C-alpha cells in the first residue's frame, strides 16, 4: 500500500481537502516538464495557505523531502492544528526512491541509497 492508496481507502479522509503534487501536476501537465512542476508547487503552496487561513483541516501527501514540509508542520502546530503523520514504508520499489532523488535534485533528507533500509 502506498500513500495515495492509504488516502483513498480510509473513510476519515473522504470529505477532507487534499494537497498532492502528483495529482495537481497531472491536471495540466507532466512531471517531465519543469515548468509544470514549478506551477504545481505554486498551486500546492496556495492551497495550503488557504487552508491555514480558513483553519480548515486538510490532507497533504509528501515524501518528507525538503524544508517546506517541515515548515508547514511547524506552522500548523503554531496555528493550533493537531498534526497526524502516517508513515508508509515501501520495500523493494527502487523506482519510487529514484523518482524522489531525481525530482529533489539531491536535496532529499533521506539519500536514495539509505531509503530501502530507512527505519523511522
SULVENSUL-V182331 format. One record per pair of residues at least 12 apart in sequence whose ideal C-beta (glycine too) atoms are under 8 Angstrom apart, sorted by the first residue. I is the first residue (numbers start at 1). J is the second residue. D is the distance in Angstrom with one decimal. If there is no record, write none. Layout:
[[I	J	D] [I	J	D]]
//
This chain:
[[1	88	6.8] [2	88	6.0] [2	90	6.5] [2	96	8.0] [3	61	4.9] [3	86	7.9] [3	88	5.0] [4	20	7.2] [4	22	7.4] [4	61	6.7] [6	86	6.1] [6	88	6.0] [7	20	7.9] [7	59	6.1] [7	61	6.6] [13	59	5.4] [16	57	5.9] [16	58	6.1] [16	59	5.1] [17	47	7.4] [17	51	6.3] [17	56	6.6] [17	57	7.9] [17	58	4.5] [17	59	7.2] [18	58	6.7] [18	59	4.7] [18	60	7.4] [18	61	7.2] [19	44	5.2] [19	47	5.1] [19	48	5.7] [19	51	7.8] [19	58	6.2] [19	59	7.2] [19	60	4.4] [19	61	7.3] [20	60	7.5] [20	61	4.4] [21	37	7.9] [21	40	5.4] [21	41	7.0] [21	44	5.8] [21	61	7.7] [22	61	7.5] [24	40	4.3] [24	43	5.2] [24	44	5.9] [25	37	6.2] [25	39	7.8] [25	40	3.9] [31	103	6.9] [37	103	7.1] [45	68	7.7] [48	60	6.9] [48	72	6.1] [52	75	6.7] [52	76	7.2] [52	79	6.0] [55	79	7.3] [55	80	8.0] [57	81	7.5] [60	72	7.2] [63	100	5.3] [63	104	7.9] [63	108	7.4] [64	109	6.7] [64	110	7.3] [65	100	6.1] [65	104	4.7] [65	107	6.8] [65	108	4.1] [65	109	6.0] [65	110	7.2] [66	104	6.5] [66	107	6.2] [66	108	7.7] [66	109	7.7] [87	120	5.2] [89	118	7.3] [89	120	7.7] [91	116	6.8] [92	116	7.3] [94	116	7.3] [97	112	5.0] [97	115	4.2] [97	116	6.9] [98	112	6.7] [100	112	7.2] [100	115	7.3]]
//
